[in-house]
Amino acid sequence: MCGIVGYIGRRDATPVLLEGLRSLEYRGYDSAGLAVVHRNRLQVTRTAGRVQDLRDRLDGKTATKATIGIGHTRWATHGEPNETNAHPHTDTAGRIAIVHNGIIENAEQLRDQLTGQGVKLVSDTDTEALAHMIAAEATEGVTLEDAVRRALRHVEGTYGLVVLDIFQTNELVVARNGSPLVLGIGDGEMFVASDVAALVRHTKQVVYLQDGEVATVRAADYRTVSRPTTVEAEAGDFELGPSYQDFMRKEIHEQPEALRRALRGRLDERFATARLGGINLDPRQLRSIRQVKFLGCGSAYYAGQMGAVLVEELARIPSDAEPASEFRYRNPVVDPDTLYVAVSQSGETADTLMAVQELKRKGGQVIGAVNVVGSAIGRECGSGVFLHAGPEIAVASTKALTNMAGSFAMLALLLGRVRDLSAAAGQRIVSGLRALPDQIAQVLSDEDDIAEVARRFADAEHMFFIGRVRAWPVAREGAQKLKEVSYVHAEAYQASELKHGPLALINCSMPSVVLVPADELVAKNISTIEQIKARGGPVIAVTSADLPADLADATIRIPRAEPELEPLLLNVPLQLLAYHVAAKLGRDIDKPRNLAKSVTVE
């Protein structure tokens, strides 16, 4: 994996492919390459490094004016991130070129078979085997699409792939199984990409391929079973603009408006509840739910934990969150009275998609919470909550996570109001939700103070994040964010667990970020801070409570919100803290090493 582009039309393909790859850089990658057909020959250019390195390498070559080509940014799965393993890959004769996202699980077996047939493999990748297999099937009288279909019969695993044949330069063949592919419909030209970010500057009409689909794409037409849809995003939504140096900081500051979009039209003052028509459950069905379980990976999992706390508090329904990556491997007991919520910013996270498929096989009731219309998880679930966060480019999730938590607060409110949550309590939550965007903006207005705290502690090699009950998932997300973008080792602990082991690590070089919401547990959280201080540990308090002025070494204050909703506010300064620590350390904030935005492999 990670980013795919393809083009066929009248234009010079190379600039189109390079611009598409640049648009997909946010997904994370370690090498890049493209292949075009010029004078009936493949011209393949690859490099370890960034798209700009690929562009620089192409500047030294004679312009081809090729009108068909494919490109790729690779996040290494099989083989080191070097030029040899970069995509596109070709067969020995240089007839077939292929770019591929996903993992071929029986790659070693296929590679052994090819080697036994005398094929010399030059890379360590699973993808190269596909190029040779397709070439072997592309005999006289066999269309490229049929050759691809025949080769894929021997493949186990996931793939989103685009295939180019120098003998059939009027078409590209695309195939999808568990890894996203989108077609862009132009005027006398067609585009292919793994993400609409590479398409919106050219067209708003797209086709999301379905799993198991193989299609032929020509400049003037295409043949698929899927129908075209209109993309609402604008090209500018994927651009940094003049006000920010990094997408992460831009997206942190977009949170007030993003949350307003998620709330718009969904809060019902008259009945003190929420309207979530996308989940397709009437009040009788909502009342029949006996448990709620959130499934997600990374930040989506932690947002699910926030949602589980909200559902238990407001609806009094047992609720929990679980990493989707573990769910299907433990032979889970699937209860028909449990509502499962599959959470994913991209809607393409492979582990979460597979958990959804496992649930559906076992008769589970599952809805999606995704940020991309037409995504695999959204289609597989068939119903759910659209997050309305807008395009999120930085690898580290910020505004999507806030909208996840906000959407789960509305789900908890809805479930509570069909049960025993009073109208007065419901109205309190409705009012609290409406106030959140402005309160987040108030936190963001204190960025300079938070940045100063970050700079003070940026040299620490380790940090603890401490939270209790509602704040515990926030602590986990805060530690995750710091690790992701700054590479500072961070761990999260429940405040009550600190004395059961982790206190052994506390010393003067181990700062602890302690979350102290203004709730009934303030006194206990103050006691935790005192325990840390007694062992010489520096403390950064993030709080809405009135703490003693000299209690912590640094204090970050947030507005006081409804107690159930304060986790959404506590999370924002932790995002800024992680960002400014990373900035102080000179990290590549939007593209952290070894990470990808949309993880479409197991």
Residue pairs with C-beta under 8 A, 6 or more apart in sequence:
1 74
1 75
1 77
1 101
1 102
1 179
1 596
1 599
1 600
1 601
2 24
2 27
2 28
2 29
2 73
2 74
2 75
2 101
2 194
2 596
2 597
2 598
3 21
3 24
3 25
3 27
3 29
3 72
3 73
3 101
3 193
3 194
3 195
3 198
4 24
4 70
4 71
4 72
4 99
4 100
4 101
4 160
4 161
4 162
4 181
4 192
4 193
4 194
5 16
5 17
5 20
5 21
5 24
5 70
5 71
5 72
5 191
5 192
5 193
5 194
5 198
6 17
6 69
6 70
6 71
6 99
6 162
6 164
6 172
6 174
6 191
6 192
6 193
6 217
7 13
7 16
7 17
7 20
7 67
7 68
7 69
7 70
7 189
7 190
7 191
7 192
8 67
8 68
8 170
8 171
8 172
8 189
8 190
8 217
8 218
8 219
9 67
9 186
9 188
9 189
9 190
9 219
10 67
10 188
10 189
10 219
11 67
11 189
12 63
12 64
12 65
12 66
12 67
13 36
13 66
13 67
13 68
13 69
14 34
14 36
14 58
14 63
14 64
14 66
14 69
16 69
16 191
16 202
17 34
17 36
17 69
17 70
17 71
18 34
18 51
18 54
18 55
18 58
18 71
19 198
19 201
20 71
20 191
20 193
20 198
20 199
21 32
21 34
21 51
21 54
21 71
21 72
21 73
21 198
22 51
23 195
23 197
23 198
23 201
23 238
24 73
24 193
24 194
24 195
24 197
24 198
25 50
25 51
25 73
25 591
26 197
26 247
26 393
26 394
26 395
26 590
26 591
26 597
27 73
27 75
27 194
27 195
27 395
27 596
27 597
27 598
28 75
28 395
28 591
28 592
28 595
28 596
28 597
29 73
29 74
29 75
29 591
29 596
30 48
30 49
30 74
30 75
30 76
30 81
31 46
31 47
31 48
31 49
31 73
31 74
31 76
31 81
31 82
31 83
31 85
31 86
31 87
32 46
32 47
32 49
32 50
32 51
32 53
32 54
32 71
32 72
32 73
32 74
32 86
33 44
33 45
33 46
33 47
33 54
33 71
33 72
33 74
33 86
33 87
33 88
34 44
34 45
34 46
34 54
34 58
34 69
34 70
34 71
34 72
34 88
35 42
35 43
35 44
35 45
35 69
35 70
35 71
35 88
35 90
35 97
35 164
36 42
36 43
36 64
36 66
36 68
36 69
37 43
37 66
37 68
37 69
37 164
37 166
37 169
38 64
38 65
38 66
40 166
40 169
41 94
41 166
42 90
42 94
42 95
42 97
42 164
42 166
43 61
43 64
43 66
44 88
44 90
44 97
45 54
45 57
45 58
45 61
46 54
46 83
46 86
46 87
46 88
47 53
47 54
47 57
47 83
47 86
48 81
48 82
48 83
48 86
51 73
67 219
68 164
68 169
68 170
68 172
69 164
70 88
70 97
70 98
70 99
70 162
70 164
70 172
70 192
71 88
71 99
72 86
72 87
72 88
72 99
72 100
74 81
74 85
74 86
74 87
75 596
76 85
77 103
77 126
77 601
78 85
78 103
78 107
78 124
78 125
78 126
78 127
79 85
79 123
79 124
79 125
80 124
84 122
84 123
84 124
85 123
85 124
85 125
87 98
87 99
87 100
87 125
87 127
88 97
88 98
88 99
88 164
89 97
89 98
89 99
89 100
89 123
89 125
89 127
89 128
89 130
89 131
90 96
90 97
90 98
90 131
91 131
91 132
91 134
91 135
92 119
92 120
92 132
92 135
93 135
94 166
95 135
95 138
95 165
95 166
95 167
96 131
96 134
96 135
96 138
96 163
96 164
96 165
97 131
97 163
97 164
98 127
98 130
98 131
98 134
98 161
98 162
98 163
98 164
99 127
99 161
99 162
100 126
100 127
100 130
100 159
100 160
100 161
101 158
101 159
101 160
101 161
101 179
101 180
101 194
101 600
101 601
102 157
102 158
102 159
102 160
102 161
102 177
102 178
102 179
102 600
102 601
103 126
103 157
103 158
103 601
103 602
104 110
104 126
104 127
104 129
104 130
104 155
104 156
104 157
104 159
105 156
105 157
106 154
106 155
106 156
106 157
107 125
107 126
107 129
107 157
110 126
110 129
110 133
110 154
110 155
111 121
111 126
111 128
111 129
114 121
114 129
114 132
114 133
115 121
119 132
121 128
121 129
121 132
122 128
126 157
127 161
130 151
130 155
130 159
130 161
133 151
133 154
134 144
134 147
134 148
134 151
134 163
135 147
136 151
137 146
137 147
137 148
137 150
137 151
138 144
138 147
138 165
138 167
139 147
142 150
143 168
143 216
144 163
144 165
144 168
144 171
144 173
144 216
145 173
145 214
145 215
145 216
148 161
148 163
148 173
148 175
148 214
149 214
152 159
152 175
152 177
152 214
157 177
157 178
158 177
158 178
158 179
158 350
158 600
158 601
159 175
159 176
159 177
159 178
159 179
160 174
160 175
160 176
160 177
160 178
160 179
160 180
160 181
160 194
160 209
160 600
161 174
161 175
161 176
161 181
162 172
162 173
162 174
162 181
162 192
163 172
163 173
163 174
163 175
164 172
165 171
165 173
170 218
170 219
171 216
171 217
171 218
172 190
172 192
172 216
172 217
173 214
173 215
173 216
173 217
174 181
174 183
174 192
174 209
174 214
174 215
174 217
175 181
175 213
175 214
175 215
176 209
176 210
176 211
176 212
176 213
177 211
177 212
178 211
178 350
178 353
178 354
178 376
178 600
179 194
179 348
179 350
179 600
179 601
180 194
180 195
180 208
180 209
180 346
180 348
180 375
180 376
180 598
180 600
181 192
181 193
181 194
181 208
181 209
182 192
182 193
182 194
182 195
182 196
182 199
182 206
182 207
182 208
182 209
182 374
183 190
183 191
183 192
183 206
183 207
183 209
183 215
183 217
183 222
183 224
184 190
184 191
184 192
184 193
184 196
184 199
184 202
184 203
184 205
184 206
185 203
185 205
185 206
185 207
185 222
185 228
186 202
186 203
188 219
188 220
189 202
189 219
190 217
190 218
190 219
190 222
191 198
191 199
191 202
191 203
192 217
193 199
195 598
196 206
196 231
196 233
196 372
197 238
197 391
197 393
199 206
199 231
200 231
200 233
200 234
200 235
200 237
200 238
201 235
204 230
204 231
205 228
205 229
205 230
205 231
206 228
206 229
206 230
206 231
206 374
207 222
207 224
207 226
207 227
207 228
207 229
208 226
208 229
208 374
208 375
208 379
209 215
209 224
209 226
210 225
210 226
210 379
211 376
213 224
213 225
213 226
215 222
215 223
215 224
216 222
216 223
229 373
229 374
231 373
232 373
233 390
233 391
237 390
237 391
238 391
238 393
240 246
240 247
240 250
241 250
243 250
244 250
244 253
246 394
246 579
246 583
246 589
246 590
247 393
247 394
247 590
248 394
248 396
248 398
248 485
248 575
248 579
248 589
248 590
249 579
249 589
251 392
251 393
251 394
251 398
251 399
252 398
252 399
252 444
252 572
252 575
252 576
252 579
253 444
254 390
254 399
255 398
255 399
255 402
255 437
255 440
255 444
255 572
256 437
256 438
256 440
256 441
256 444
257 437
258 388
258 389
258 390
258 399
258 402
258 403
259 399
259 402
259 403
259 406
259 436
259 437
259 440
260 437
261 388
261 389
261 390
261 403
262 387
262 388
262 389
262 403
262 406
262 407
263 406
263 410
263 433
263 434
263 436
263 437
264 388
265 275
266 274
266 275
266 276
266 410
267 274
267 275
267 410
267 430
267 433
267 434
268 274
268 275
268 430
269 427
269 430
271 417
271 423
271 426
272 417
272 423
272 424
272 425
272 426
272 427
272 429
272 430
273 413
273 414
273 417
273 426
273 430
274 410
274 411
274 413
274 414
274 417
274 430
275 414
276 385
276 407
276 410
276 411
276 414
278 367
278 383
278 384
278 385
278 386
279 367
279 383
279 384
279 385
279 411
280 382
280 383
281 383
283 418
286 414
286 415
286 418
287 418
287 419
288 337
289 317
289 337
289 338
289 339
289 415
290 317
290 318
290 335
290 337
290 338
291 317
291 318
291 319
291 320
291 335
291 337
291 338
291 339
292 307
292 308
292 311
292 315
292 317
292 318
292 319
292 320
292 338
292 339
292 340
292 341
292 411
292 415
293 308
293 319
293 320
293 321
293 322
293 338
293 339
293 340
293 341
294 301
294 303
294 304
294 305
294 307
294 308
294 319
294 320
294 321
294 322
294 340
294 341
294 343
294 408
295 301
295 304
295 321
295 322
295 323
295 324
295 327
295 340
295 341
295 342
295 343
295 352
295 355
295 356
296 302
296 303
296 304
296 321
296 323
296 324
296 342
296 343
296 344
296 349
296 352
297 323
297 324
297 325
297 344
297 349
297 351
297 352
297 599
298 397
298 480
299 345
299 396
299 397
299 400
299 401
299 477
299 480
299 481
300 324
300 343
300 344
300 345
300 349
300 352
300 397
300 401
300 404
301 321
301 322
301 323
301 324
301 343
302 321
302 401
302 473
302 474
302 476
302 477
302 480
303 343
303 401
303 404
303 405
303 408
303 473
303 477
304 321
304 322
304 341
304 343
304 404
304 408
305 321
305 472
305 473
305 476
306 404
306 405
306 408
306 470
306 473
306 474
306 567
306 568
307 319
307 321
307 341
307 343
307 404
307 405
307 408
307 409
307 411
307 412
308 319
308 320
308 321
309 319
309 469
309 470
309 473
309 567
310 405
310 408
310 409
310 411
310 412
310 564
311 317
311 319
311 408
311 411
311 412
311 415
312 318
312 319
313 412
313 564
314 409
314 412
314 413
314 415
314 416
314 421
314 425
314 429
314 564
315 412
315 415
315 416
315 419
315 421
316 416
316 419
316 420
317 415
317 419
321 473
323 351
324 342
324 349
324 351
324 352
324 354
324 355
325 351
325 602
327 355
327 358
328 354
328 355
328 358
332 358
332 362
334 359
334 362
334 363
334 364
335 364
336 363
336 364
336 365
338 364
338 365
339 365
339 366
339 367
340 356
340 359
340 364
340 365
340 366
340 367
341 366
341 367
341 368
341 369
341 384
341 408
341 411
342 352
342 353
342 355
342 356
342 366
342 367
342 368
342 369
342 370
342 377
342 381
342 384
343 352
343 368
343 369
343 370
343 404
344 352
344 353
344 368
344 369
344 370
344 371
344 375
344 377
345 370
345 371
345 372
345 387
345 389
345 392
345 397
345 400
345 401
345 404
345 598
346 370
346 371
346 372
346 375
346 597
346 598
347 368
347 370
347 371
347 372
347 374
347 375
347 376
347 377
347 378
348 372
348 375
348 376
348 377
348 598
348 600
349 377
349 598
349 599
349 600
350 599
350 600
350 601
350 602
351 599
351 602
352 377
353 376
353 377
353 380
354 602
356 366
356 368
356 377
356 380
356 381
357 380
359 366
360 366
360 380
366 381
367 381
367 383
367 384
367 385
368 377
368 378
368 380
368 381
368 383
368 384
368 385
369 384
369 385
369 387
369 404
369 407
369 408
370 377
370 378
370 384
370 386
370 387
371 386
371 387
371 388
371 389
371 392
371 400
371 403
372 378
373 386
378 384
378 386
385 407
385 410
385 411
387 400
387 403
387 404
387 407
388 403
389 399
389 400
389 402
389 403
390 399
392 398
392 399
392 400
392 597
393 590
393 597
394 589
394 590
394 597
395 484
395 590
395 591
395 592
395 595
395 596
395 597
396 481
396 484
396 485
396 578
396 589
396 592
398 575
401 477
401 571
402 440
402 568
402 571
402 572
405 567
405 568
405 571
406 433
406 436
406 568
409 429
409 433
409 564
409 565
409 568
410 433
412 564
413 421
413 426
413 429
413 430
413 433
416 425
416 426
417 423
417 426
428 562
429 562
429 564
429 565
431 562
432 561
432 562
432 564
432 565
433 565
435 561
436 561
436 565
436 568
436 569
439 558
439 559
439 561
439 569
440 568
440 569
440 572
442 558
442 559
443 558
443 559
443 569
443 572
443 573
444 572
444 576
446 556
446 557
446 573
447 576
449 556
450 556
450 573
450 576
450 577
450 580
451 576
451 580
453 540
453 554
453 556
453 577
454 576
454 577
454 578
454 579
454 580
454 581
454 583
454 584
455 580
455 581
455 584
456 554
457 463
457 511
457 538
457 540
457 554
457 581
458 486
458 488
458 580
458 581
458 584
458 585
460 488
460 509
460 510
460 511
461 488
461 489
461 509
462 488
462 489
462 490
462 491
462 505
462 509
462 510
463 479
463 482
463 488
463 489
463 490
463 491
463 510
463 511
463 512
463 513
464 490
464 491
464 492
464 493
464 498
464 502
464 505
464 506
464 510
464 511
464 512
464 513
464 537
465 475
465 476
465 478
465 479
465 482
465 490
465 491
465 492
465 493
465 512
465 513
465 515
465 574
466 475
466 492
466 493
466 494
466 495
466 498
466 512
466 513
466 514
466 515
466 528
466 532
467 473
467 474
467 475
467 476
467 492
467 494
467 495
467 514
467 515
467 570
468 494
468 495
468 496
468 515
468 521
468 524
468 525
468 528
469 519
469 521
470 517
470 519
470 563
470 564
470 566
470 567
471 515
471 516
471 517
471 566
471 567
471 570
472 492
472 494
472 495
473 567
474 515
474 567
474 570
474 571
474 574
475 492
475 493
475 494
475 513
475 515
476 492
477 571
477 574
478 490
478 492
478 513
478 515
478 571
478 574
478 577
478 578
479 490
479 491
479 492
480 490
480 492
481 574
481 575
481 578
482 488
482 490
482 574
482 577
482 578
482 581
483 489
483 490
484 578
484 592
484 595
485 578
485 579
485 581
485 582
485 587
485 589
485 592
486 578
486 581
486 582
486 585
486 587
487 582
487 585
487 587
487 592
487 593
488 581
488 585
491 502
493 502
495 514
495 524
495 525
495 528
496 524
498 528
498 531
498 532
499 531
503 531
503 532
503 535
506 512
506 532
506 535
506 536
506 537
507 535
507 536
507 537
508 536
508 537
508 538
510 537
510 538
511 537
511 538
511 539
511 540
511 553
512 532
512 537
512 538
512 539
512 540
513 540
513 542
513 574
513 577
514 525
514 528
514 529
514 532
514 539
514 540
514 541
514 542
514 552
515 525
515 542
515 543
515 570
516 522
516 525
516 526
516 529
516 541
516 542
516 543
516 544
516 545
516 547
517 543
517 544
517 545
517 563
517 566
517 567
517 570
518 543
518 544
518 545
518 546
518 560
518 563
518 566
519 563
519 566
522 545
522 547
525 545
526 547
526 548
526 551
529 539
529 541
529 551
529 552
532 539
533 539
538 553
538 554
539 551
539 552
539 553
539 554
540 552
540 553
540 554
540 555
540 556
540 577
541 547
541 551
541 552
541 554
541 555
541 556
542 555
542 556
542 558
542 570
542 573
542 574
543 555
543 556
543 557
543 558
544 557
544 558
544 559
544 560
544 561
544 566
544 569
544 570
547 555
556 573
556 577
558 566
558 569
558 570
558 572
558 573
559 569
560 566
561 568
561 569
579 589
582 589
583 589
